[in-house]
Amino acid sequence: MSWSFSGWCRGWSRPLLLPVARFLGRLGLSPNGVSILGLISYGGIGCAIGLGHPVLAGVLLAVLGPLDAVDGLLAREQGRVTRFGAFLDSCLDRYAEFFLFLGLAVLFHQRGVGFVGTLLVLFAFSGSLLVSYTRARAEALGFSCTVGILTRFERLLILAVGLLFGWILPALAVIAVLAHVTALQRMFHVYRKSRHGAAEARRPDTHDS
């Protein structure tokens, strides 16, 4: 398996997040409940952005972003890993990103950023969706497809930095370009695999990227 920054961060943060997962489990939350709770938190971050508080949103995203892995950890701790749980988590992740980009669109409208801001939001959001779609479609066909330079973890990290330091437009520009590059990388990866007839069985994974 090839090294990835997001994979390294998940491995490094696991000992820190596992106690959080166990605590939420003791409160009676299910893995799917934690996924829904995460979506609500992203909705709050999107509202903070739209209401004109990008620094607060950046802090919340930096703190809550790593908690994306908690539902998967809890599912494995409780022996409740299911295909529906992985499916639900992936769907909610897309809605979570939608809330963030919607907040950015509202913020740009309020600040009169205009056409450039709208275009960057559109390109960044569409690229993010394509990164996830190419993986999902590839795995539905039996191919492993986790390659690429900008997974969801990196996208959220770049956006958090942009919000914290006031570099929102540059951060969106980076996401807009590299997300589409990643989608193309995955298309080429599947093309090469299909040429060699290297279809692979995939295992359910609660961490969609």
N, C-alpha and C positions, 0 to 999 in steps of 0.2 A: 504494500500500500504506500502511495506517495505521501510525502510530508505536506501538510497544509497548516497555515497559520491558525485558521479557525479550529482545526483538529487539535493542534498543540494547546490552544487556549482552553478548549473543553477539558482536555486531560489535566491541565494545570489547575483549573478552577474546580474540578470535581470534588476534591476533599473539602473545599470551602462551601460548596453548594449542597453537598449531601446532608449536613445537619439541618439546613433549611428545608430540604425535601422531607426529612423525617419529622420535623416539627409540624409542617403543614399536614402530614399524614396523621399525626397524633390529634390534630384539630378536627379530623374527620373529613378532610378534603380528598377527593379522588383525583387521579392524574388528569382526567378530563375537566374536573372542576378547577384545577390549577391552570390549565390551558385557557379556560374562560376568564379566570381572574387576570391572567396575563393580558388578554385582549382588552379587558376593561382598563387596565393600567395604561396601555398604549392609546386608548381613547382619551384618557386624561392628558397624556403627553401631547397628543394632537390638539386638544383644546388649549393647552398652555401655549403652544406655538401660535395658533390662530388668534388668541387673545393678546398677542404681542409680548410674550415672555419667553423668548428663545433660550436665554441662559438657564432659566429654571427648567425648561424642557430638556436642555442638554444634560443637566445634572440628573434629572429623573431617568433619562435614557441611559446614561452611563451606569446608574445604579441598578435599574430594572432590566437592562438589556441582558446581562448574564443570567438572569433568572429564567430566560427562555429555556434553559436546559433542565430546570427543576422538574417539570412535568414528566420528562423522560426518565430522570433519575428516580422519581417517586414510583413510576410504573414498574421499573426494574426491581426496586426495593420491595414492592408489594406483590411482585409476580403477576402484574396486571397489564403486561404489554400486549396490546391487541392491534389488529390491522385498522380497526375503526379509530382507535386512539391516535395512531400515526396519521390517518387521513384527516381527522378533525384538527389535529395540531397544525398540519400543513395548510389547511383552509383558513384557520384563524390567523396564522402568520401572514397570509396575504391581506386579510382585512386589517391587521395591525399596521402593515406598511401603508395601506390605503389611508388610514387615519393620519399617519405622519405626513404623507404627501398632501392630503387635503388641508391639513393645518398650515403647511407651507404655502399652498396656493392662496389661502385666505390671508395669510400674513403679507404676501407679496401684493395682493389686491389692496390691502389697507395702506401699504407703504408706497403704492404707486410704482412698483417695480416695472410693471408692464409686460410687454410681449416676451422679452428675454427670460424673465422669471417663469412665466407660464410655460414657455417652451422647455426650459430645463426641468421643471416638475414633470411635464409629460414624458420627456425622453428618459428621465431617471426612473419614473414609475413603470413605464413600459419595459425598460430594460430589466428591472427587478423582477417583473412578472415573467419575462422570457427566460431568465436564468432558472427560475423555479419550474417553469413549464417544460423546458428542454430536459431537465432531469426527470421529472415525473413521466413524461412521454417515453423517454429512453428506457426507464426502469419498467414501464408497462410492457415494453417490447422485449424485456429480458436482458438489457444492458446496464451495467454499472456506470453511473455518470455523475461523479462528484468532482470532476476536474474543473479548472477555471480559477482565475486570479481574484474574483470578487464574489464570494459567497454572501449569504445574508449577514453573517457576523461582521464581515468587513464593511458592508454597506452601512450597517447601524453604527459601527465605530466611527467611520468617516463623518456620518451625519451628526453624531454626538459632538465630535470635535468642532465641526462647523458651527453648531449651535452655541457651544460654550465660548468660542473665541470670535464670533461674529463673522465667520468665513462661510456663510450659508451658500452664497452663489458659487464660489469655487468648489465647495464640497459637493454640491449638486452636479456641477460640471464633471467632476471626477467620477461620480456614480453613474451619470448618464453615459459617459464614454465607456468606462470599464465594465459596466453591466452588460452592455451590448457586445463588447469584446468577449466576455465570458460566455454569453449565449452562443456566439459563433464558435468559440473553442469547443463547446459541448456538441454542437452540430458536427464539427469536423471529427471529434472523438468518436461519435457514434458512426459516422461514415466509415472511418478506419476500422472500427470493430466489426461493422457489418460486412465489410469487404473480406475480412479474415474469418467470417463466420463465428465470431467469438461471443455469442450470446451467453450471458451469465445470469444465474439465478440471483435475485436480489432478496435481501432479508428486510423485514419491516424496520423502519428507522424513524424515530420521533423527531429527528433533527433534520428538517428540510432546509436546503440551501439554494 
